[in-house]
Amino acid sequence: IPLTEYLKINSSVYEASSLELKYNIQPIVKIKSDPGDVIFLCLEALLAGHSVLVFCPTRSWCETCAQQIATEFRRIGYEKSDIGLQVRAQLDGNTISDVLEQLKRCPAGLDQALGRSVAFGVAFHHAGLTMDERDIVE
């Protein structure tokens, strides 16, 4: 899977390798608490059928960020709007159920924070996860 890196400066998004301006962010949905537009950028990628990696400096920040993204995906997905419909269409319920079942079968059981975020198509990966959890999330 090709990995494309982008840089966000204020409301502009640049391709990291060339520093070419790709576009300016114009949020299409109101997100309550989204400093830096991280949740919106994740939503934008999801709606385009892509995956996203968000790097965070600490385990705690990683889990908090994943939970915030999942909470907004849940809220938007429940809306009776075109965007809500698109979010529901992109989140594959069968795949999510399969991942949750695999995580439940881990020797350590299902980590509650991971379970809450995976339920809405968001996972986190840090040194505190078991090798089994890492393999499943990857």
N, C-alpha and C positions, 0 to 999 in steps of 0.2 A: 504494500500500500504506500503510495507516494506521500511524503510529508511536506507540506508547504508552510513555510514560516512567514508570518506577517508581523508588522510592528504597528502599534496604535499610538499616535501622538495627538493628544486632544481629541478631535472628532475625525481625524484623518487616518486611513489605513493604508500602509505601504507594504509592498512585497519586500521581505527582508534582504534577499540576495541582490536586488537591483535598486532598492530604495525608490522604486517607481510608485507613484500615488495610484492606488487601485480604486478607492472611492472614499467619500465622506459619509460618516454614519448618520443615518436619518431613521431613528427608531420608529417602528411601525406599531408598537404596542407600549403601553405605559408599564414600567417595571418600578415598583415602590422604592427599593433600596438597591441601587446598582452602580456603586461608585466605579468609575472607569469603564462602564458599559460592558463588563465581562459577561453578565448574564445575557444581555441582548446579543452580543457577538456569538455566544453559544447557541442561542435560539436561531439566529440567522443561519448558522451552519447546519443545524438540525433541519430546518425548513428546506435547505438546499440538498438534503440527503447525505450530509457529511458528518464525520465525527470530529471531536475537538479534544485536544490535550491542553489543560491549564496547569501551569507549573506554579506551585506555592512554596514559600520558604520554610514552613513548618508543618508537622503532622496536623496540629490543631487547625491551622488555617486551611489546609487541604480538605479536612472533613467539613469544616464550616462552609467553605466555598461550594463544595459538592452539594451540601444540604440546601443552601440558598438557591442554587441552580435548579435542583430537583423540585423545590417548593414552588418556584415560579413556573416551571414546566407543568406541574400539576395544576396550578391555578389557571394558567392560560389554556391548558388542554381541556379543562372542564367548562370553559366559556363556550357559549353558543355563538361562535363567530367563525369567519373563514379561517383565521389563524388558529383558533382552537381546533377546528377540524383538521387542519394541516398537521398540527402537533400530534393529534391522535393517530393520524395516518402514518406518520413517521416512526412512532414508537411501536415496535413489534411486540405485542403482548405475549406471543408464544416464546419468543427469544428471552424476554424479560423473565417469564415464569420459569424457563429452563435454567437461567443463570441463578435465580433465587433458590431453586431446588438444589442445584449443585452446591451453592454456598451453605445451605442447611445441612447437607451431608458431610461437610468438613468436620474433622475431629473437634475443632473448637466451636462448632455450631455457627449459626448465622449471627454475625456482628450486627447489632441493632442499627448503628449509624449507616453501615454499608447497605443493609436491607432497605432502610428508608429511602436512600438515594437511588439505588438500583431499580426500585419499583417504578421510577419515572425516567429510566434510561440514563442515569448518571452514576458513575462510580468514582472511587478515589483509589490511589495506589501510593503507599508509603511504606517505610521500613517496619511499621507496626503490624502490617498484615502478615499472615502466615504464608508459607510458600504455596499451599493449596489455594488460598484466597487470591494470591497474586496471579497464579496460572489461570484461574477462572475469569478474573477481571480482564486480563490481557486478551 
